Amino acid sequence: MRSRSCETQGVRLIVDRVRVEEVVARLAARYPSVGEDGRAAVEWLTAGEEDDAPAQFTRRRLRLFLWYELVGAENAILVAWVRVRAKVDFPKRQT
């Protein structure tokens, strides 16, 4: 069986920055501290991108974020919540 590297899988979700900010703002309005964490997560996941360009969420960056940045039960709950909401709030990925 061949091993797969997350470097070569190229899975990417591209979302308009305005839409990302709307989702984070809704989250912050309902849960202020979680909204701050969500904004920080988006900043980490999209680091190095231009502010006016669409946000690109890649599988590799998400894996690195989950592995190196999230620690503890509170963050595990946040990740689960974001995964559920992402299916509803984010558009389908573009290839």
Rosetta blueprint (number, residue, H / E / L):
1 M L
2 R L
3 S L
4 R L
5 S L
6 C L
7 E L
8 T L
9 Q L
10 G L
11 V L
12 R E
13 L E
14 I E
15 V E
16 D L
17 R H
18 V H
19 R H
20 V H
21 E H
22 E H
23 V H
24 V H
25 A H
26 R H
27 L H
28 A H
29 A H
30 R H
31 Y L
32 P H
33 S H
34 V H
35 G H
36 E H
37 D H
38 G H
39 R H
40 A H
41 A H
42 V H
43 E H
44 W H
45 L H
46 T L
47 A L
48 G L
49 E L
50 E L
51 D L
52 D L
53 A L
54 P L
55 A E
56 Q E
57 F E
58 T E
59 R H
60 R H
61 R H
62 L H
63 R H
64 L H
65 F H
66 L H
67 W H
68 Y H
69 E L
70 L L
71 V L
72 G L
73 A H
74 E H
75 N H
76 A H
77 I H
78 L H
79 V H
80 A H
81 W H
82 V H
83 R H
84 V H
85 R H
86 A H
87 K H
88 V H
89 D H
90 F L
91 P L
92 K L
93 R L
94 Q L
95 T L
